[in-house]
Amino acid sequence: MKFLVPKFYNDFNCIGSKCEDTCCQIWNVYVDKKVYNKCKEYKKDVKLKEKFKENIKRNRSNNTDFDYAKIIMNENRMCPFLDENKLCSVYLKCGEDYMGTVCKIYPRTYGNTELFKEKGLSTSCPEVVRLSLFNKEKMEFEVVDMDDNDFIDKYDYRLISKQEQELFWVLRNFSIELIQNREYDLSERLTILAIVMKKIDELLKSKKYDEILNSIDLYKKLIENFEFKATIEDININKEVELYLINELLKLGYKKNGDNYNYSEIYKTSIETFEFFTGNNNIILNSYIDAYENYYKPFIKNKSYILENYLVNNMFNTKFPYSEFFLTDIFNNMIVLVIRYIILKFNLIAATKKYKEDLTDEKIVEIIYKLSRFMEHGDIIMEAIINIMERRNMKDLAHIVSMVLD
């Protein structure tokens, strides 16, 4: 079977008990129907049989074969099947056949397009962050032969119209190539992408498919000739808009309790660094601008490839711009990408001010993987942010590019 994968895909190996964290906590861990039935009939080990009975419970409503049951976390919100070395006792005693699909595949991601099945890796795993984001070269992809025994057809992009299937490849290739165009600053690349996706979204909704290909060709020429530069220079940069959205997210995180998402230290650092929740917007804004100018800009000057790789990896995994979050709503998917970018950037700005020259790559790894766990697993957080933006009329192009531009 042919799969499209990032070139680093086959270099990934779970480091098990050596990992600073565990993926077997807090999240909903689903068990598919086949494995649930195997565990129910298991008899070899009396203690493990009882554990299966106590800790794997059927989902009684709206379940599928994929999420037929789930593992009940213990009082510490950890998987009850973890041993003292943070290793899976089910795997050690019974082998892979008794592991649910989620446990077998994480942190791998899957997608199905017209031409290929795809596999990627999520940055909610610290080892994936180290492997995928710290390469100074542009992220590359390749087609390889792989088995598809564990493949999940959760998002099948062959279900969209034939015209949109064809456009998917044109639009995703254009988007990734633009984000990797280092002749522009990264914030400029995102700004151009937002402008283009807004126009493409309008053409898609009007079903003017033929015009889209011509538009993309035109945009490529404008980018190549640096004709977007004048447009970008005329855009008003408004950090207050950016900080408002971040402030709302921090309040949302406060209500949800950052500890629930293994994000508490990063969350608290950001609040304390910029004195959020003091009610004094001038103090917050001035503190943010000071950190950005004096700490973040010198830091990111030689490390912008980390953010670039983060965006490209995310775009590949989510099938941008036909993302699983809004499927074919191109501009909404652009907004989701922008939110993920500005929240990560915000946390890095806070970290550069707090740690200064002591900010290590390992601290950056921690920030990225914990934030990815907070933002990317489940739709609740992103839906809440989108709702805030809708209520405040912040989902237009002007607000989006104002938040992105530096």
Summary of the structure (lengths in Angstrom):
residues: 406
radius of gyration: 22.2
end to end distance: 43.6
largest distance: 71.7
contacts: 1233
relative contact order: 0.12
helix: 59%
strand: 8%
